[in-house]
Amino acid sequence: MSQRDLVGLTLWLGLTMPAAAAAQLESPRSDSLAIVAASRAFSDAYVRNDTAALGLVYADSAVLLPPNREIRGRAAIRRYFAWGAGYRQLVHTMVSDRLTVTGDLAVDVGTWTSTGQRGDASPATASERYLVVWVREHDGAWRILYDMWHRPAPDTP
C-alpha cells in the first residue's frame, strides 16, 4: 500500500467512523422513542375503545399477565381490553421509569395511571406499577411480548 493510499484510507476512516459511532448511539435513542410512541398508541387506543388498534401494539404471541390471570395471543388480549357495558375509559397513561433496550428486546418498567367511569358514577382513578417486555418484530415495529402490572392496593383506614 502506498503512502497516498494509506493517507486516503486514514481520511476515509476518520470521516466514516464517527458517523458509524453516532449511528450506534442513535439507535437506542430511536428505539426508545419508538417504544414510547407505541406505548402512547396503546393508551390512545384504550381510551377510544379501539381494540383493533390496541391489538396492533401486541405481538401475535403476546402474553398478558394481569393480576391472577394469564391471557395469550393478540385476539384474546383485544377481548380483554374491550370495555364492558356502561364503562368508558377517560384517561390512560404509562410513564416509563426505566427502559432498557438490548438488541431486539426491551424491558420497560414504570407506572400506569387510569381514569375510568361506570355509568353515571364519579370517575375513578387508579395508578400502579407495570413491567412490559417489548420485541422488535420482522417489520421493524416494537410490539409488546409480555405485559404485567399490579392493581392498586385497597384503601385501608
JODA-V366968 format. One record per pair of residues at least 12 apart in sequence whose C-alpha atoms are under 7 Angstrom apart, sorted by the first residue. I is the first residue (numbers start at 0). GAP is how many residues later the second one is. If there is no record, write none. Layout:
# JODA-V366968
I|GAP  I|GAP
This chain:
# JODA-V366968
27|73  33|108  34|107  37|19  38|55  41|12  41|15  42|49  42|50  46|42  46|43  46|44  46|45  48|33  48|34  50|27  50|30  50|31  53|24  54|19  54|23  56|86  56|87  57|16  57|85  57|86  57|87  58|15  58|84  58|85  58|86  59|13  59|14  60|12  60|13  60|84  61|12  61|82  61|83  61|84  62|82  62|83  62|84  63|13  63|82  63|83  63|84  64|82  64|83  65|82  65|83  66|82  66|83  66|84  85|32  85|33  86|30  86|31  86|32  87|28  87|29  87|30  88|26  88|27  88|28  89|25  89|26  90|23  90|24  90|25  91|21  91|22  91|23  92|19  92|20  92|21  93|16  93|17  93|18  93|19  94|15  94|16  94|17  95|12  95|13  95|14  95|15  96|12  96|13  97|12  103|31  103|32  104|29  104|30  104|31  105|27  105|28  105|29  106|25  106|26  106|27  107|23  107|24  107|25  108|21  108|22  108|23  109|19  109|20  109|21  110|16  110|17  110|18  110|19  111|15  111|16  111|17  111|18  112|13  112|14  112|15  113|12  113|13  125|26  126|25  127|22  127|23  127|24  128|20  128|21  129|18  129|19  129|20  130|16  130|17  130|18  131|12  131|14  131|15  131|16  132|12  132|13  132|14
